[in-house]
Amino acid sequence: MHFVISATYGPTDPTRAMLPFIFAATALQEGDSVTLMLFADSVFTAVEGAAARLVPVGPPNKYEDVAMHPKATIWVCKPCLDARGLGAAALDKRTQPGGMGDFLAAAKLPDAKVVNF
């Protein structure tokens, strides 16, 4: 199965920011593939080095588990980056800027399930 995950929470709420990554890491452990799209304030999570500093209350930080996995794709909303004064150069090199069209394309895959956080 392919999970298409949208995230909106950023570093100001580290527990909520990490939930989509925990879900994605769990799906990857089960052999599924994931596309994670970071919208709104969640784009700050993809800034180089930022995710490593997130300490969620309770669950572990799973950013690295997802970012390094070959069956995971992390898109970062380009309009959201632009609105926050960030550019692609600031991002973790394992992520890529994208848009709603990329999210829609992933959601249209035949075996896709969309999950929102």
C-alpha positions in Angstrom: 0.0 0.0 0.0 1.1 3.6 -0.5 0.3 6.2 2.1 0.1 9.8 1.1 0.5 11.9 4.2 -0.1 15.6 4.7 1.4 17.5 7.6 0.8 21.0 8.8 2.3 21.3 12.3 5.8 22.6 12.8 8.4 23.0 15.5 6.2 25.1 17.8 4.4 21.8 18.6 7.0 19.1 18.3 4.7 16.2 19.3 2.1 17.1 16.6 5.0 17.8 14.1 6.4 14.3 14.6 3.1 12.4 14.3 3.1 12.1 10.5 6.7 10.9 10.7 5.8 8.3 13.3 2.9 7.1 11.1 5.2 7.1 8.0 8.0 5.2 9.8 5.5 2.6 11.0 4.1 2.1 7.5 7.6 1.8 6.1 8.4 -0.9 8.7 5.4 -2.8 7.5 6.8 -2.7 3.9 4.5 0.1 2.6 5.7 3.2 0.7 5.0 6.8 1.7 4.8 10.2 0.2 4.8 12.9 2.9 3.9 16.5 2.0 4.8 19.2 4.4 2.4 22.2 4.3 2.1 25.4 6.4 4.4 25.5 9.4 5.5 21.9 9.0 7.9 23.1 6.3 10.2 24.3 9.1 10.7 20.6 10.0 12.5 20.1 6.7 15.0 22.9 7.2 18.5 21.3 7.4 19.1 20.2 11.0 15.7 21.3 12.4 14.1 17.9 12.8 17.0 16.6 14.9 16.2 19.3 17.5 12.5 18.4 17.8 11.8 16.5 21.0 8.2 15.2 21.0 6.5 14.5 24.4 6.1 10.7 24.6 6.7 9.3 21.1 10.2 9.2 19.6 11.5 11.5 16.8 11.2 9.4 13.6 12.3 12.0 11.0 15.5 10.3 10.2 13.8 6.9 9.8 11.6 8.4 7.1 14.1 10.8 5.4 16.7 8.0 4.8 14.2 5.3 3.7 14.3 4.4 0.0 10.5 3.9 -0.1 9.8 7.4 1.3 9.4 10.7 -0.5 9.2 14.0 1.3 7.8 17.0 -0.5 7.9 20.5 0.9 5.2 22.9 -0.2 7.0 25.5 -2.3 4.4 28.2 -1.8 4.5 27.6 1.9 8.3 27.9 1.8 8.1 31.2 -0.1 5.5 32.6 2.3 7.9 32.0 5.2 10.9 33.4 3.5 12.6 30.1 3.0 14.3 28.7 -0.1 15.1 25.2 -1.3 18.7 25.7 -0.3 17.7 25.7 3.4 16.1 22.3 3.1 17.4 18.9 4.1 18.8 17.5 0.8 16.6 14.4 1.1 13.5 16.5 0.7 12.3 18.4 -2.4 10.1 21.4 -3.0 6.8 20.6 -4.6 3.2 21.7 -4.8 -0.4 20.5 -4.6 0.0 18.9 -8.0 2.6 16.5 -6.6 0.4 15.7 -3.6 -2.6 15.1 -6.0 -0.5 12.8 -8.2 0.6 10.7 -5.3 -3.0 10.6 -4.0 -4.2 9.3 -7.4 -2.0 6.3 -7.3 -4.1 3.1 -7.5 -3.2 1.8 -4.1 -2.9 5.2 -2.3 -4.6 6.0 1.0 -4.5 9.7 2.1 -3.8 10.5 5.8 -3.9 14.0 7.2 -2.1 15.4 10.3 
